[in-house]
Amino acid sequence: MTVDSSEAGRAFVLGIDGVPWTLLSDWAAAGTLPNFERLIEEGVAAPLESTTPPTTPTAWPSIATGVWPDKHGIYGFQRVESDYTPEMNTSTSLERPALWDLLSPATVGNVPMSYPASEIDGTMVSGMIAPSMNERFTHPPELVDEIEAEIPSYQIGLNWYDYADAEERFTADLGSLLAARRALMDRLMEIDDWRLFFFVYTAPDRLQHLIWEEDVVLEHYLQLDDILEDVLDYVDAHDATLYVVSDHGFGPISQFVHLNTVLSEAGYLEQKSQNATRNSLSQLGVTKSNLLNAVKRVGIDEKRVVKTLPKRLVDGIAEQVPGEHALYDVDFSETVAFAHGPGYVYVNDTERFDRGTVAPEDVQSVKRELQTLFEDLTDPETGEPALSVSDGDEVFSTDDDSPDLVVVGRDGYEHKTKIAAQVFTPAGTKAASHRSEGVFFAYGPGIEATGPVDGLEVVDVAPTLLHSVGESIPDHVDGTVRTDLFSTARDPTVEDVDVATSEGTETADDDFGDVEDRLRGLGYMD
């Protein structure tokens, strides 16, 4: 039921992808970022613990729903099917209602994993994973035409892989991307009738992956601070509570650690044998990566190739052309375990996978072996442990089909899943990657911490926000209402809420055409 937003509490979420707590809080405390400093002085500021692993496609849905991935159902950009094929996750994969399903009318912009746009009571512009600015990019559908007309430079995102060794061009293009994103936010701010305004900037994540230099990063954060000034004026004028949150933090890396190479060397993963076709192609130097490099050199867009070619042909290329892919280049009939996605390791269970080799009763013992294998892995140069390992049953306790292990790189290391020639390789042009500790700020009516704010997690954002605008908390929520953020203590109310999400399009397959899946099969993505 729609509530008159002028008579009910309002909340504005300013999402900033990939902001590290220590970096931002130090700059704000020093007065370098005056508007973030204002949040610290007049509101509440604290580090925000991300999901395990700390990654965009898991954390933003957790922020929006108040539940961990085992309940909202999105473990990564892709999910692995029983036949080992990767399938894209989209907004239709979300299994719990998001804030924009619970507070209406809502204005939502550029939130990752929100494509296709849901038919909410309000306005939505999709964010990361949208394949194009098509009719399902926005709700209402005609809004996309208005955006293209009013903000012709608007883009969904930049691929930072295209900017290796081109720092000046990259920062210039990123600045243009940020300006267009801000123009969209300004456009959406013209809407006055809302109870929830949820807008995300993803540019910091893109920048920091490629450039981890203090002066460059600070220059970008100064632009974000300027954006924050506009947001503060806006929430003050609308008597709204402001939440500034990041999905995860960031830090420098120097080495990649290839999980499937670890499994292969230890005898748990078997690569496909060189049949006549694969052997001949390999001898001729025809590999997935070489094919893509050749396509790039002649100026052809890989996505256009994959969209144009028949699906059966592209799948055949992915299967037959040799390479290092975590799924297409593995002989699963001889494999005990494999890694895929953001640090997930799966035991090749006979009940779970079509060519499984491990009986269900043996899964736990195999997991223990694998956990020891990864925990004992050390950097040959420093002797330091490189990986952090978690049991999937403990991290994702409510989902029997969750990944078996979560294996992520410790500080300075990033986990990768391609089958490389060596376990450890230099990170190359990738300068930094995700960390668990992001940022949380709250500001507005009734916000006043009564003491230190500790232990904030991404799942706490949604229930705390709902409580701040006078709404009940769904009984399925994992997060906690952080009453310690408010000047007046008030017990939260909990109610049984239908877990159905807002009505959206039936499927996103027509838009993707399995594009991202097969690009990974061709070696375009790890």
Phi, psi and omega per residue, in radians:
M1 nan 2.335 -3.135
T2 -1.352 2.329 3.110
V3 -1.915 2.417 3.089
D4 -1.074 2.003 -3.032
S5 -1.152 -0.352 3.128
S6 -1.297 -0.254 -3.098
E7 -1.961 0.119 -3.095
A8 -2.326 2.844 3.126
G9 -1.098 2.591 -3.140
R10 -2.170 2.643 3.095
A11 -2.432 2.439 3.108
F12 -2.083 2.150 3.055
V13 -1.842 2.034 3.004
L14 -1.769 1.819 3.131
G15 -1.593 2.394 3.102
I16 -2.303 2.001 -2.998
D17 -1.298 2.169 2.951
G18 1.408 0.581 -3.101
V19 -1.605 2.131 3.109
P20 -1.422 2.338 -3.069
W21 -1.041 -0.872 -3.046
T22 -1.061 -0.783 -3.111
L23 -1.090 -0.907 -3.060
L24 -1.198 -0.763 -3.099
S25 -1.154 -0.612 3.092
D26 -1.142 -0.795 3.127
W27 -1.122 -0.702 -3.135
A28 -1.162 -0.777 -3.126
A29 -1.106 -0.500 3.134
A30 -1.447 -0.034 -3.135
G31 1.447 0.086 -3.119
T32 -1.241 -0.548 3.118
L33 -2.050 1.523 -2.950
P34 -1.085 -0.563 -3.101
N35 -1.386 -0.596 2.976
F36 -1.185 -0.601 3.063
E37 -1.065 -0.680 3.105
R38 -1.084 -0.680 3.101
L39 -1.074 -0.706 3.129
I40 -1.146 -0.745 -3.053
E41 -1.329 -0.615 -3.024
E42 -1.877 -0.111 -3.114
G43 -2.340 -2.430 -3.130
V44 -2.207 2.388 3.121
A45 -2.362 2.382 -3.123
A46 -2.853 2.726 3.011
P47 -1.189 2.650 -3.111
L48 -2.167 2.090 -3.109
E49 -1.390 2.292 -3.077
S50 -1.479 -3.031 3.038
T51 -1.306 2.984 3.003
T52 -2.000 1.936 -0.006
P53 -1.339 2.832 -3.134
P54 -1.423 1.586 -3.028
T55 -2.466 2.645 -3.025
T56 -0.958 -0.896 -3.028
P57 -1.209 -0.304 3.062
T58 -1.630 -0.683 -2.981
A59 -1.316 -0.749 -3.127
W60 -1.108 -0.744 3.030
P61 -1.071 -0.581 3.090
S62 -1.199 -0.664 3.061
I63 -1.098 -0.737 -3.049
A64 -1.329 -0.475 -3.047
T65 -1.892 -0.398 -3.077
G66 1.403 0.241 3.120
V67 -2.249 2.745 3.113
W68 -1.340 2.918 -3.066
P69 -0.991 -0.533 -3.128
D70 -1.148 -0.304 3.063
K71 -1.760 -0.722 -3.125
H72 -1.418 -0.264 2.919
G73 1.566 0.006 -3.117
I74 -1.930 1.928 -3.118
Y75 -1.733 -0.188 -3.113
G76 3.139 -3.071 3.078
F77 -1.102 -0.493 3.140
Q78 -2.242 2.814 2.964
R79 -2.133 2.666 -3.137
V80 -1.732 2.147 3.123
E81 -1.424 2.984 -3.096
S82 -1.108 -0.406 3.105
D83 -1.637 0.210 3.071
Y84 1.327 0.123 3.085
T85 -1.426 2.494 3.084
P86 -1.526 2.357 3.105
E87 -2.140 2.430 -3.122
M88 -1.219 2.412 2.936
N89 -1.549 2.493 3.122
T90 -2.393 -3.013 3.102
S91 -1.081 -0.448 3.122
T92 -1.259 -0.207 3.105
S93 -1.453 -0.248 -3.060
L94 -1.234 2.182 -3.013
E95 -1.812 0.069 3.074
R96 -2.333 2.628 -3.124
P97 -1.162 2.422 3.077
A98 -1.567 2.983 -3.133
L99 -0.957 -0.660 -3.117
W100 -1.263 -0.200 2.982
D101 -1.484 -0.380 -3.028
L102 -1.789 -0.445 3.124
L103 -2.058 2.174 3.140
S104 -2.484 2.641 -0.035
P105 -1.250 2.729 -3.106
A106 -2.219 2.568 3.020
T107 -2.100 2.081 -2.992
V108 -2.242 2.281 -3.119
G109 -2.443 2.217 2.958
N110 1.093 0.537 3.075
V111 -1.399 2.192 3.096
P112 -0.999 2.533 3.106
M113 1.239 0.370 -3.137
S114 -1.790 0.182 3.088
Y115 -1.696 2.408 -0.055
P116 -1.284 2.648 -3.109
A117 -1.022 2.336 -3.138
S118 -1.400 2.685 -3.141
E119 -1.482 1.158 -3.093
I120 -1.409 2.947 2.968
D121 -1.403 1.606 -3.079
G122 2.540 -2.537 -3.026
T123 -2.280 2.393 3.113
M124 -2.432 2.365 2.990
V125 -2.119 2.116 -3.057
S126 -1.164 2.878 3.106
G127 -2.192 -2.494 -3.069
M128 -0.911 2.446 -3.085
I129 1.588 -0.106 3.000
A130 -1.145 2.248 -3.091
P131 -1.323 -0.452 -3.127
S132 -2.902 2.949 3.081
M133 -1.521 1.296 -3.099
N134 -1.805 -2.950 -3.068
E135 -1.204 -0.247 3.108
R136 -1.760 0.121 3.123
F137 -1.311 -0.475 -3.091
T138 -2.317 2.791 2.896
H139 -2.285 2.156 -0.003
P140 -1.214 2.758 -3.030
P141 -1.008 -0.599 -3.080
E142 -1.218 -0.217 -3.138
L143 -1.103 -0.541 -3.121
V144 -1.071 -0.629 3.113
D145 -1.161 -0.657 3.118
E146 -1.153 -0.706 3.132
I147 -1.113 -0.793 -3.132
E148 -1.102 -0.577 -3.139
A149 -1.353 -0.711 -3.060
E150 -1.509 -0.533 -3.128
I151 -2.255 1.275 -3.026
P152 -1.081 -0.354 -3.131
S153 -1.543 0.061 -3.054
Y154 -1.158 2.325 3.090
Q155 -2.261 2.702 3.080
I156 -1.231 -0.674 3.126
G157 -3.138 3.085 3.078
L158 -1.990 2.558 3.032
N159 -1.682 1.849 -3.037
W160 -1.186 -0.275 3.050
Y161 -1.058 -0.471 -3.099
D162 -1.320 -0.115 -3.011
Y163 -2.000 0.337 3.085
A164 -1.038 2.287 3.137
D165 1.089 0.435 3.097
A166 -2.378 0.998 -3.015
E167 -1.064 -0.776 -3.083
E168 -1.107 -0.775 3.128
R169 -1.154 -0.656 -3.133
F170 -1.118 -0.857 -3.123
T171 -1.132 -0.591 3.103
A172 -1.167 -0.804 3.140
D173 -1.169 -0.620 3.120
L174 -1.180 -0.639 3.063
G175 -1.078 -0.696 3.097
S176 -1.159 -0.689 3.101
L177 -1.078 -0.765 -3.138
L178 -1.123 -0.718 3.132
A179 -1.104 -0.711 3.120
A180 -1.184 -0.666 3.102
R181 -1.110 -0.708 3.116
R182 -1.137 -0.664 3.104
A183 -1.086 -0.658 3.082
L184 -1.129 -0.779 3.115
M185 -1.034 -0.765 3.102
D186 -1.048 -0.700 3.116
R187 -1.100 -0.758 -3.138
L188 -1.228 -0.495 3.117
M189 -1.169 -0.211 3.070
E190 -1.258 -0.258 3.078
I191 -1.409 2.113 -3.102
D192 -1.658 -0.443 -3.041
D193 -1.587 1.570 3.096
W194 -2.649 2.662 2.973
R195 -1.887 -0.478 3.088
L196 -2.202 2.278 3.001
F197 -2.163 2.049 -3.020
F198 -2.252 1.921 -3.071
F199 -2.342 2.381 -3.050
V200 -2.136 2.379 2.973
Y201 -1.860 2.134 -3.106
T202 -1.800 -0.072 -3.048
A203 -1.029 -0.661 -3.132
P204 -1.011 -0.676 3.113
D205 -1.043 -0.804 -3.134
R206 -1.089 -0.767 -3.116
L207 -1.072 -0.876 -2.979
Q208 -1.247 -0.464 3.043
H209 -1.047 -0.666 -3.032
L210 -1.707 -0.557 -3.066
I211 -2.291 2.048 3.071
W212 -2.087 1.147 3.127
E213 -2.144 2.255 -2.954
E214 -1.011 -0.740 -3.083
D215 -1.173 -0.661 -3.140
V216 -1.224 -0.796 3.139
V217 -1.115 -0.739 3.130
L218 -1.079 -0.702 3.123
E219 -1.018 -0.689 3.111
H220 -1.192 -0.716 -3.130
Y221 -1.197 -0.472 3.032
L222 -1.119 -0.640 3.071
Q223 -1.171 -0.692 3.086
L224 -1.135 -0.653 3.112
D225 -1.110 -0.655 3.098
D226 -1.150 -0.693 3.070
I227 -1.099 -0.724 3.132
L228 -1.039 -0.617 3.119
E229 -1.038 -0.765 3.097
D230 -1.099 -0.723 -3.129
V231 -1.119 -0.736 3.114
L232 -1.059 -0.772 3.089
D233 -1.060 -0.697 -3.096
Y234 -1.172 -0.823 -3.116
V235 -1.200 -0.589 3.064
D236 -1.084 -0.749 -3.127
A237 -1.176 -0.464 -3.104
H238 -1.825 0.143 3.101
D239 0.915 0.784 -3.079
A240 -1.875 2.722 3.010
T241 -1.549 2.319 -3.113
L242 -1.849 2.331 3.004
Y243 -2.126 2.147 3.052
V244 -1.913 2.082 -3.024
V245 -2.399 2.643 2.973
S246 -2.108 2.641 -3.079
D247 -1.340 -0.440 3.134
H248 -2.894 3.040 3.078
G249 -1.728 -2.795 -3.086
F250 -2.672 2.710 3.065
G251 -2.918 2.835 -3.065
P252 -1.251 2.649 3.035
I253 -2.284 2.732 3.084
S254 -2.262 -0.356 -3.060
Q255 -2.344 2.495 2.917
F256 -1.639 2.507 3.041
V257 -2.091 2.058 -3.005
H258 -1.645 1.837 -3.005
L259 -1.133 -0.721 -3.135
N260 -1.229 -0.446 3.031
T261 -1.210 -0.694 3.038
V262 -1.003 -0.824 -3.136
L263 -1.125 -0.693 -3.133
S264 -1.141 -0.800 -3.112
E265 -1.166 -0.468 3.137
A266 -1.573 0.002 3.065
G267 1.525 0.206 -3.141
Y268 -1.611 -0.315 -3.115
L269 -2.258 2.348 3.139
E270 -1.987 2.156 3.077
Q271 -1.347 2.727 3.118
K272 -1.069 2.426 3.104
S273 -1.269 2.745 -3.126
Q274 -1.425 1.542 3.040
N275 -1.204 -3.130 -3.035
A276 -0.985 -0.774 -3.101
T277 -1.173 -0.902 -3.092
R278 -1.109 -0.667 -3.130
N279 -1.160 -0.753 -3.138
S280 -1.126 -0.771 3.129
L281 -1.106 -0.720 -3.136
S282 -1.086 -0.750 3.136
Q283 -1.124 -0.518 3.112
L284 -1.466 -0.027 -3.131
G285 1.391 0.306 -3.140
V286 -1.607 1.828 3.084
T287 -2.223 2.947 3.129
K288 -1.008 -0.826 -3.101
S289 -1.143 -0.687 3.127
N290 -1.153 -0.658 3.098
L291 -1.063 -0.806 -3.122
L292 -1.158 -0.675 3.099
N293 -1.082 -0.677 3.118
A294 -1.153 -0.711 3.108
V295 -1.081 -0.744 3.139
K296 -1.103 -0.723 -3.052
R297 -1.085 -0.536 -3.137
V298 -1.627 0.162 3.011
G299 1.351 0.436 3.127
I300 -1.736 2.361 3.115
D301 -1.304 2.143 -3.114
E302 -0.997 -0.693 -3.113
K303 -1.106 -0.632 3.122
R304 -1.133 -0.687 3.112
V305 -1.070 -0.829 -3.075
V306 -1.165 -0.641 3.113
K307 -1.188 -0.618 -3.020
T308 -1.369 -0.726 -3.095
L309 -1.230 2.593 3.074
P310 -1.048 2.506 -3.097
K311 -0.974 -0.745 -3.103
R312 -1.081 -0.647 3.137
L313 -1.183 -0.790 -3.133
V314 -1.116 -0.734 3.102
D315 -1.076 -0.682 3.118
G316 -1.110 -0.695 3.091
I317 -1.083 -0.792 -3.123
A318 -1.071 -0.631 -3.123
E319 -1.349 -0.657 -2.958
Q320 -1.676 -0.530 -3.123
V321 -1.368 2.181 -3.088
P322 -1.132 2.637 3.132
G323 -3.036 -2.722 -3.011
E324 -2.181 0.417 -3.010
H325 -1.330 2.482 -3.044
A326 -1.170 -0.331 -3.131
L327 -2.047 -0.864 -3.038
Y328 -1.238 -0.394 -3.070
D329 -1.883 0.385 3.141
V330 -1.950 2.386 3.020
D331 -1.571 1.647 -3.018
F332 -1.227 -0.381 3.114
S333 -1.203 -0.235 3.126
E334 -2.135 0.260 -3.035
T335 -1.928 2.374 3.137
V336 -1.596 -0.631 -3.117
A337 -2.717 2.709 3.132
F338 -2.606 2.759 3.120
A339 -1.917 2.518 3.102
H340 -2.709 2.631 3.078
G341 1.290 -2.733 -3.029
P342 -1.411 1.093 3.066
G343 1.569 0.352 -3.138
Y344 -1.616 2.372 3.076
V345 -2.045 2.276 -3.115
Y346 -2.021 2.294 2.954
V347 -1.361 2.371 -3.061
N348 -1.378 1.244 -3.044
D349 -1.239 2.325 -3.114
T350 -1.153 -0.453 3.112
E351 -1.445 -0.381 -3.026
R352 -1.712 -0.625 -3.040
F353 -2.113 2.589 -3.026
D354 -1.088 -0.615 3.139
R355 -2.016 0.679 -3.129
G356 -1.091 2.649 -3.119
T357 -2.161 -0.134 -3.066
V358 -1.952 2.161 3.112
A359 -1.160 2.535 -3.102
P360 -0.923 -0.647 -3.116
E361 -1.221 -0.217 -3.131
D362 -1.783 -0.051 -3.057
V363 -1.058 -0.784 -3.084
Q364 -1.110 -0.696 3.135
S365 -1.200 -0.645 3.081
V366 -1.138 -0.723 3.107
K367 -1.017 -0.743 3.141
R368 -1.109 -0.701 3.097
E369 -1.084 -0.787 -3.105
L370 -1.169 -0.667 3.132
Q371 -1.081 -0.749 3.093
T372 -1.120 -0.725 -3.138
L373 -0.996 -0.857 -3.088
F374 -1.293 -0.661 3.138
E375 -1.156 -0.528 -3.110
D376 -1.472 -0.089 -3.106
L377 -1.265 2.196 3.132
T378 -2.176 2.675 3.071
D379 -1.165 2.136 -3.099
P380 -1.092 -0.366 -3.129
E381 -1.527 -0.620 -3.066
T382 -1.900 -0.348 -3.072
G383 1.337 0.080 -3.115
E384 -1.490 2.524 3.054
P385 -1.101 2.429 -3.028
A386 -1.810 -0.305 -2.985
L387 -2.224 2.619 2.998
S388 -1.961 2.305 -3.004
V389 -2.141 2.321 3.086
S390 -2.224 2.570 3.084
D391 -1.366 2.164 -3.121
G392 -1.052 -0.557 3.116
D393 -1.152 -0.486 3.127
E394 -1.488 -0.691 -3.138
V395 -1.251 -0.688 -3.070
F396 -2.108 1.185 -2.908
S397 -1.237 -0.343 -3.060
T398 -1.698 0.016 -3.052
D399 -2.168 1.954 3.141
D400 -1.192 -0.318 -3.102
D401 -1.780 0.292 3.125
S402 -1.257 2.883 3.053
P403 -1.000 2.605 -3.082
D404 -1.322 -0.662 3.084
L405 -2.371 2.652 2.984
V406 -2.016 2.037 -3.063
V407 -2.134 1.979 -3.104
V408 -2.209 2.698 3.141
G409 -1.260 2.460 3.004
R410 -1.288 3.070 -3.122
D411 -0.909 2.239 3.134
G412 1.683 -0.201 -3.118
Y413 -2.182 2.556 3.013
E414 -2.192 2.298 3.111
H415 -1.320 2.449 3.090
K416 -2.333 2.794 -3.067
T417 -1.980 -0.131 3.141
K418 -1.204 2.713 -3.117
I419 -1.542 1.553 -3.083
A420 -1.495 2.938 3.125
A421 -1.227 -0.474 -3.135
Q422 -2.298 2.700 3.137
V423 -1.175 -0.800 -3.130
F424 -1.863 2.268 3.035
T425 -2.387 2.669 3.111
P426 -1.074 2.549 -3.128
A427 -1.250 -0.257 3.063
G428 1.114 -2.201 -3.067
T429 -1.381 -0.158 3.107
K430 -1.451 1.996 -2.979
A431 -1.579 -0.541 -3.024
A432 -2.668 2.879 -3.140
S433 -2.663 -2.995 -2.929
H434 -1.266 2.593 2.970
R435 -2.271 2.898 -3.036
S436 -1.330 -0.472 -2.960
E437 -1.674 1.830 3.052
G438 -1.715 -2.692 -3.063
V439 -2.181 2.684 3.055
F440 -2.482 2.246 3.020
F441 -2.308 2.487 3.027
A442 -2.305 2.478 -3.045
Y443 -2.703 2.455 3.041
G444 2.329 -2.855 -3.077
P445 -0.968 2.137 3.049
G446 1.413 -0.024 -3.127
I447 -1.483 2.034 3.108
E448 -2.912 1.854 -3.094
A449 -1.140 2.372 3.107
T450 -1.566 -0.045 3.137
G451 3.141 -2.968 3.121
P452 -1.036 2.425 3.116
V453 -1.826 1.895 -3.076
D454 -2.109 2.720 2.972
G455 1.251 0.395 3.099
L456 -1.188 2.391 3.122
E457 -2.206 2.781 -3.089
V458 -1.015 -0.552 -3.129
V459 -1.283 -0.184 3.112
D460 -1.393 -0.310 -3.034
V461 -1.117 -0.904 -3.058
A462 -1.077 -0.900 -3.138
P463 -1.130 -0.610 3.111
T464 -1.155 -0.729 3.099
L465 -1.091 -0.816 -3.138
L466 -1.034 -0.743 3.121
H467 -1.089 -0.660 -3.078
S468 -1.197 -0.406 3.125
V469 -1.822 0.229 3.021
G470 1.460 0.360 -3.133
E471 -1.791 2.710 3.070
S472 -1.301 2.811 -3.114
I473 -1.783 2.238 3.082
P474 -1.020 2.465 -3.040
D475 -1.251 -0.191 3.137
H476 -1.566 -0.066 -3.035
V477 -1.192 2.408 3.097
D478 -1.494 -0.540 -3.052
G479 -1.271 2.972 -3.109
T480 -1.965 2.435 2.997
V481 -1.265 2.030 -3.084
R482 -1.501 1.414 -3.134
T483 -1.132 -0.283 3.120
D484 -1.263 -0.035 3.082
L485 -1.556 -0.180 -2.956
F486 -1.928 2.525 -3.118
S487 -1.241 -0.493 3.136
T488 -2.005 2.120 -3.132
A489 -1.268 2.310 3.096
R490 -2.598 2.184 -3.101
D491 -1.182 2.330 3.102
P492 -1.231 2.637 3.040
T493 -1.840 2.498 -3.110
V494 -2.085 2.422 3.107
E495 -2.442 2.751 3.097
D496 -1.304 2.107 -3.092
V497 -2.090 2.344 3.057
D498 -1.025 2.204 -3.059
V499 -1.384 -0.032 3.113
A500 -1.096 2.410 3.109
T501 -1.513 3.016 -3.121
S502 -1.109 2.661 -3.098
E503 -1.164 2.281 3.103
G504 -2.339 -2.945 3.095
T505 -1.235 2.720 -3.020
E506 -1.162 -0.662 -3.092
T507 -2.673 2.749 3.063
A508 -1.892 0.081 -3.014
D509 -1.070 -0.612 -3.106
D510 -1.105 -0.602 -3.125
D511 -1.274 -0.769 -3.073
F512 -1.401 -0.633 -3.054
G513 0.943 0.514 -3.062
D514 1.037 0.447 -3.085
V515 -1.009 -0.956 -3.071
E516 -1.096 -0.658 -3.136
D517 -1.023 -0.888 -3.043
R518 -1.338 -0.441 3.011
L519 -1.079 -0.676 3.079
R520 -1.175 -0.674 3.098
G521 -1.083 -0.532 3.107
L522 -1.487 -0.006 3.094
G523 1.645 0.077 -3.093
Y524 -1.176 -0.590 3.123
M525 -2.235 2.634 3.104
D526 -1.342 nan nan
